Amino acid sequence: MSELGLSSELSAPVSKVEGGARVLLSTCFELAKPRITRMVVLTTGLGIFAAPGPHDWLHVTMTLLGMALVVAGANALNMFIERDSDGLMSRTRARPLPSGRMQPEVALALGVGWSLLGLVAMAHYSGVLAFSLAVFSLLAYVLLYTPLKRVGPISLYVGAVPGALPPAIGYVSATGRFDRVALCLFLIMFVWQLPHFLAIALFRVTEYERAGLQVMSVARGLPATRRAMVLFALLLLFVTLLPLAVGLGGTTYAVIATVSGTAFAISAIYGGLRQAGSRWARVIFFGSMPHLVLVLGAFVLSVQS
């Protein structure tokens, strides 16, 4: 056999192994819901830097890594629990479990493993209070929010609690206390999630209904969901201005929070009054994300100045 032939036979299995490894890594990456994980890391980081400096970069790095692992684990466990309903929705049927690209037992092991690794990192570097809040957030998301999605719209409010904790956890990890800054970070994040997720419930209503998930648009109808979005958009404006009432923030924050919050509220009111459809809901959904980053960023800068 020629050297060329031998080389070709050896390289083929190696290429298959490399390709299989890339596919496996890509599938694990999907299991972690990278968009959600990135948002959690970002908001946790904003919370850390809302605390007075200087900052220990080892603490910052390990806290962000720990939160990323905890959230990735929670997302994997969520996919494990919801693998059947995910297979009924076009948005989620291509996920690793309903598509058959990963076995449920593997997802469960990864979810538990990532969560434990993240909590160990936080227990060692982030302090007792931040670690405790991370444990609560993980358990509330997996054991309360996930099953309650089949019960009724109460899941929206229950799920908003662990979803609102990352910036507060970041702040607490740097200061060791849950004070008015942490409370403002939590409240802004909590209320922001309500119109954000109601928007998804509007433009994905048929999919949620098919999957048997009792989100507000399924359980109470589209008009009630639109009214709730308007109410929560107005509440969000109020909550983003709350730091000014407790002596936090300044002129720059007041201007940014007022202008951005008013624009968001007007968009919600406009669509709500006109009984707008899925296009409007998508605008609210995608517009809510830069609004949150803008307000939280301005808040962090204001408490640092």
N, C-alpha and C positions, 0 to 999 in steps of 0.2 A: 504493500500500500504506500502511496506517495505521501510525503509530508503534508502536502496541500490537502489531500483527502482526510488524513488523520486530524489535521487542524480543524476542518469543517465539522467532523463528527464530534470533536470535543467542544467546539464553540456553540453548537446548537443547544445542548442541554444547559450550558451556562446562560445563554440568552433567555431560555425558558424560565430558569430560576430567577434571574434578574427581573424579568417581566412579571413573574408571579409575586415577587416581593413588592414591586411597585404597586401592583393591583391591591395587595393586602394592605399596604400603608395607606393607599387612597381610600379604601373601604373603611378603615379605622378612622381616618380623618373625617369622613362623612358621618360616622357614628357619633362623633363629638359635636355635631352641629356647629361648624366653625364660625358661622356668622353670629350666632348667639354667644359663643365663647369669646369672640373678639369684642363684642359689645360689653360683656361683663368685665373683661380685662381692662378695657378703656375706662369704664365707669369706676372700677376699683382704683385704678391709677389716679383718676381725678380726685377721688376721696382721699387717697394718700397725700396728694400734693395740696389738698385744702388744709392739711395740718401744718402748723408752723415748722420750718426747717431748722437746721440742716437735716437731710435725710440720709440714713444708712442705706447704701445701695444694695448691700446683701439682703437687708430686710425687705426693701422694695421688690427686688427680683424674686425672692422666695415667696413673698406674699402674693405677687401676681401669678407666679407659677403654681402655687398652691390653689388659688382661686380658679385658675384655668383648668387644673386637673379635677377639682371638685365639680365644676360646671360640666366638663366633658363627661365625667362619670354620671352625673345626674341626667344628662341628655341621653347617654347610652341606656341607662335604666328606664328612662321614659320610652325610648324606642322599643326596648324589650317588652314592656308592659302593653304598649299600643301597637304592636306589630300587626295584629289582625285588622284593626280599624285603619291603620296606615295603608294597608293594601286596598282599601276601598276608595281612597281619594287620589285623584290625579297628581296633586301636589306632593304626595308622600309615597306613592306606590313604588317609586324607583329607589327608595331608601334601601340600605343593605339587607334588612331582614325580610320585608315583603317581597323584594326582588329575588331572594334566595341566594344572594352573594355572600351571606354570612349566616352561620347557624345561631339560633337563639342562645345556646349555652355559651358561645364565645362572647356575644354581646353582653350577657349577664356578668361573665367573668371580668371583662374589660371595664364595665360600669362599676363594679365593686372595687376592682383594683385601682382604677384611676381615682375614685373617690377617697379610698384609704390613703393612697400616696399623697394626695393633695391635703388631706386633713393632718397627716403626719408633718408635712412641711409647715403648715400653719401653726400647729401646736408648738413646734420648735422655734419658729421665727416671728410669729405674728401676735403672740400674747393670748392669754386665756379668754378674754372677752371676744376678741375677733374670731378665735377658734370656735367658741361656743355659738356665735352667730352663724358661722359657716356650717356647723353641724345642724343647727335648726333649719337653716335655709335648704340644705340638702334633703332632710327628712320631710319638710313641708312640701317641697316640690314633688318628690317621688311618691310619698305615702298619702298625701292629702290632695294636692292639686290634680295630679294625673288621674286618679280614680274618680274624683268629683266631676270631671268633664263629662262623664256619662250620667251624672245626677241632675245637674241644673246650672244656671248662670252663676251660682255662688262660687263656682270654680274661678271665675274672673277675679274676684276679690281675694280669694285665698291664694291664688297663684301670684297675685301682684305683691304679696308680702315678701316671699323669697326673691322675687324679681327686683324688688326695691332695695334690698339689703347690700348689694355689692359696694356702692360708693360709701355707705356708712361703715361697712366692714373695713374698707381701705383706710378711712379716717381713724377708726377705733384702733386699727393695728399700729398706727403711727403715734397715737396719743394715749391709748389705754383707757379712754373714757368715751361715754356716749353722751354728748352735750348738745347744745342748741344747733351747732353746725351739723353734727351727725343727724339730728332730727330733721333739719331742713333738707339735707341731701336725701334722706329716706322719703320724706313726704313728696318732694318734687318727682322723684323716680316712681313712687307708688301711683300717684294720680296720673302721671304721663302715660302709664301702661294702659289705663282704662280706655281712652279713646283710640289708642294705638291698636289694641287687640279687638275692640269692637269693630274697627274698620275691616280687619281680616274677616271677622264673623259675617260682615255684610257681603263682601265680594266673593266669599267662599261658602256661602250659606248652603248651596245645594250639595256640596261635598261633605260638609259637616253633618247634614241631615242624612245622607246616604250612609255615613260611618256611625250614626247613632250617637253623636256627640252633642250634648244639650247646651250649646252656647246660646247666648241671648237671642240671636237672630232666628234660631231654630225654635227655642222654647217660648219666646214672647213675640216674635214677628219682627218684620223690618221697620215699621213705624216706631215701635218702642225702642228699637236699637238706635235709630237715628236720633230720637229725643235724648236718649242716654248719652250719645256722643256729644251733642250740643251742651248738655249739662256738665259733663266731665271736662270739656274744653274750656268752659267758663271757670270751673273749679280749678283747673290747672293754672289759669291766669292768676287767680287769687293766691294759690299756693306758691307760685314763683315770686310773688311780691311779698310773701310772708316774711322772708329774711329781713326785709327793710323794717318791718314792725318790731323785730326783736333785736335791732341794733347791728345787723349784719349787712354787708353790701354797701354800695355807695351810689353816686350819681350815674357812673357808667353802667353798673349792673341794673339800676332802676330803668335806664333808657332801653337797654338791650332786652330785659325781661318784659317790659311793657310793650315795646314795638313787636317783638317776635311773638309774644303771647297773644296780643290783640289780633295780629294777622292770622294766627292759627285759629283763634276763637271765631273770627269773622268767616273764615273758610268753612268751619263746622256749622255755623248758624246758617250761612247761605245755602249749603247743601241740605241741611235739615229742614229748612222752611220750604224748599223747592221739592222735597221728597226725592232727592237725587239718587242715582243708582250706583252701580259698581265703579264707574269711572271716578266719581267724586270720592268714594270710599278709598280708592287706591291713592288719590291725591293726598287725603288725610293721612293714610298709612305712611307713605314715603316722605311726606312733609314733616311728620312728627319727629323723625330721626334727627335731621339737622337742627330742628328746634330744640330738642333735648340737649344735644352736644353744645349748642350755642349758649343756652341758659346755664348749664352746669359749668361750662368753661368760664363764663363770665362770673359766676358765683365763686369759683375757686380763686380766680384772680382777685376778686374783690376782698375776700377774707384774708388774702396774703398781703394786700397793700396796706 
